[in-house]
Amino acid sequence: MSEPLVRPRWFTPGREDAETRLFLFAHAGSGAAAFRGYEDLVPAGVAAQAVTLPGRQGRRAEPLPTDWAATVDELHEAVVAELDGRPYALFGHCLGAQLAYRLAVRLAEAGDEEPVLLGVSGWAPTGFFRAPANHAEIPKADMVAWIRDLGAIPDAVAADPDLLDLVLPPVIADFRLAADHVDDGAVVDVPLVTYVGRQDTLMLDPDAMRCWADRAAHYLGHRDYGGGHFYLDAHKAAVMSDFTAHLARLT
């Protein structure tokens, strides 16, 4: 007898009695763990549900994503299957922002139920760091140094070969996945709000986030905070307060 098909767990559980849902998309290499505790930062009427891509955390046995289009396809399918008629929002940081943006585009193209609000943090389609053409050939040691400088890997992890072998593969896979994305200038009809750390070194253009005003039919504005690429760690309560205030007005 064949084994029953097990549906991958894309989302953390959320409050079933919440009126609104919030899907959270993490930075490269991470998953739902990046948003641990966020359910306590949003109003009781909002169910915060973090997304985990294959190849990490509870999905470590699955292959890491290697193709941008296929990953967006799978994510689109998973989100549509999860929807239950309640209004919902998307919020992502870095790679998560990139995925949330493209997911909003895909949902509109497919005629599916669209989110009521999109939040993008720490990523912009123009003026943001792009991996070099030879990114697949970058030595592991150079990748580790660069990722550590960003604050994505603690020094204690970088110094432990066993921990590094556990943490690094999804980071590198997501780094290459993001590089596979080709910007087409798509505009979303969903209300959109943006966030960034003022000292984010991945913003090659200091005004990179301004491009979002041309990518959204309903741009709700921008907030910046002290800190680098991972400013969100220190300012998550403030960001969620602002984001859910927009969400409350829209729902």
Secondary structure, 3 states (H helix, E strand, C coil): CCCCCCCCCCECCCCCCCCEEEEEECCCCCCHHHHCCHHHCCCCCEEEEEECCCCCHHHCCCCCCCCHHHHHHHHHHHHHHHCCCCCEEEEEECHHHHHHHHHHHHHHHHCCCCCCEEEEECCCCCCECCCCCCHHHCCHHHHHHHHHHHCCCCHHHHCCHHHHHHHHHHHHHHHHHHHCCCCCCCCECCCEEEEEECCCCCECCCCHHHHHHHCECCEEEEEEECCCCCCHHHHHHHHHHHHHHHHHHHC
